[in-house]
Amino acid sequence: MTGSPSITLTFLGTGTSIGVPVIACNCPVCKSKDARDKRFRTSAMIRVNGRNIVIDCGPDFRFQMLKQNVDDIDAVIFTHEHRDHIAGLDDVRAFNYVLNKSIPIYGTHRVMEAIHTEFPYIFEENRFFGAPQLTIHEIDHTPFSIGDAEFIPIMVMHNKLSILGYRINDLTYITDASYVAPEEIAKLKGTKVLVINALRNSKHVSHFSLSEAIAFIQQVQPERAYITHISHFLGLYDEVEQKLPHGIHLAYDNLVVEV
């Protein structure tokens, strides 16, 4: 992929489904004063060829857009249908109103069915004024394009649920994975920047642990790797970051990475 356009990746959120700090928790991470230990639900935005493309819009989507002063998005693509990845979809209507345009969304048939179930008022024949305006694009495991940027879906397992990560040029973004098959890992060859999830230190049924994520990174061998979808159980940012192998970093909210 030599000569590919540059990408700016912004981590909008790097936390697990309940975020960090956790409600009512008094652990050192949840009480930390370090801004890097404050984590919205996992989401990211990439800017490529002048377009802003959001990956997942969970319940913190509105705050994430305001935090980053985002005044336009060109698409939302979904990894899967769990609520911490789709619950903020209603808030795209602010872009509809201000910019007078529909927002394209991309996801598998199963994801689109879940969105229909969670947001039925968007799709009603006599929809109320102000409901989000969406342009639906169903995808599968076949590469697709948004403008002139190609997205290669990477199928990963989230326990027993098949979900998607994405490779865009030299960037691969994967979250909520607990297993990646060899044929999917082959699609990552030559990736320069890899984003992968690590929930905690101990094993989990539906997410990589930190040691599993490190092993996966070392198998792919990117130039740089960033860990996301982090719970308070993983530990304080400053302490964990210092122990990671060279080239591997904990992501944190508002981190910007050039690819």
Buried (B, 14 or more C-beta within 10 A) or exposed (E): EEEBBEBBBBBBBBBBBBBBBBEEEEBEBBEBEEEBBBBBBBBBBBBBEEBBBBBBBBBBBBBBBEBBEBEEBBBBBBBBBBEBBBBBBBBBBEBBEEEEBBBBBBBBEBBBEBBEEBBEEBBEEEEEEEBBBBEBBBBEEEEBEBEEBBBBBBBBBBEEBEBBBBBBBBBBBBBBBBBBEEEBBEBBEBBBBBBBBBBBBEEBEBBBBBEBBBEBBEEBEBEBBBBBBBBBBBBBBEEBBEEBEEEBBBBBBBBEBEB
